[in-house]
Amino acid sequence: MSERFAELDSLAERWGLSDLELVGKGLEFSVYRAQGRDGQPVAVRLAHRRFDSNANDPHVDTRALLLQEYEIARHLAAHGLPVPEAKELVLADEPASPDVLLSAYVPDDGSQLDSFALGQLLARLHQVPPPRLTPVASEGVPTASAIAARIGRRWAEIGHLVEDWPEPPDASLVTGHLTGLTEDSLLHLDVRSDNIRRRRGQTVALLDWSNALLGSPSAEFGRLVEYARYPENQLDVEAIRSGYARTATVPPDSDPCLLVCRLDAALMLALVFLSEAPDPSRGPATADHARELALRVTARHA
């Protein structure tokens, strides 16, 4: 019950919620589990503040992220994709009050993730017509431009934290590698164990669409390859590819877009381990890995 906005108690009374319990806390949001009037569990996602900033994302609009979460959840549920039911979005009248999203709470049995089945699910996701929205992470520009811009921004940020950090790969080269990126699919771009609710290994809900973009599956696979480097994410990329290949074409490792998107993911993770959640082992190692990927991006042009 600690670290909670007073307004949450009044919302709990309005919604008839009981037994509020903090179950997750990230940079921008806290998530509470509660029991609804009907006895069913619900999740309450609460923004810490209206605007936020961190090493990876200097301008975070938490209200826009909650609106996006609400819209994407409703869109995907209508297409039969496993997402928590979005019940109500409350936007605060006062600047100091939090915005809150109420959703169904999806339990997790703690089983090992079935990566093959996850690959099948991601193929379905990428084939669903994308919602009519401008993803927050796109920053109002085409996806390729957004990825190229944040690679440059995050590369510079790491330069403030790592000695002898080299110059970034040429921006025009990065942009050139992204020319094949379409905006035909909704991409989650944060697929990992923490954002997957499962039952007997099967995904029953994909959570947290804050990083979503419209793009090509190669961007999703670029992120998956980098996340799979860390055991806690429980991702077997080869099994994911096998499941995906049942109904869709798997992007080849040789795809230059996939390589650039791996670099994008590696830079993000480097800043996490260097700044947001400092890890003396992973931070420098991930920065070195990002530097190696940048050399590979450059080598493809040679």
C-alpha angles and dihedrals in degrees: 000000000000126000091033132136114244088230090065090067092055090047090049089054091048092050094040094241125163138181096033110194129178108237103164141015128187137166096286107014144040121207124210129191118216142161118254129219089265092054093252121128118252134189121226114201112196128187115230092214139349095253128022141177137203139164093273099040117027095184114044119172103196093188091056089050093052091047089051092048090051095048096044093048092052092045096049094043088056088056094049098255118146107256131134112269108257105223108174140350118208117195113197121240094209122062092229093052122089129247111232136199119201116203139161111276111236113204123222124213095206094241123151112273116255101226094187091057089044089056090053090051093050090052088055091048093052091050096052114099105259119245119260099254141106106243114235092230091059089068090215097299133095114289094248090053092048093052093046092049095050092047088058093044095047093044089057091047091054087051088066090056105037125059119233092013108173130232114280123258112275109282093221089053092052090048091049092055089054097053091102093056111116128188097227099116138053108238123200095200095187101069107153138121096276091059097045125082111200143184118200087345095306119120110246097171138014110211136198115028095186093118096045120137137172108246149104124309088247088074091054092049091048089059093043093053091054095044090050089066088076117068095212090067090064095214123152102190095193091053090047090052091049092052092045092050091062091079108004142038115267114225109245120241087240091065105117090211090058090051093051090048089052087055090049090053094044092053090050091051092046090057090047092054095038099044121358097046103007115215115179092208104037097039099065093034092053092047089052090049091051089051090052091051090050089055089052090050089053093044091058087066095048 
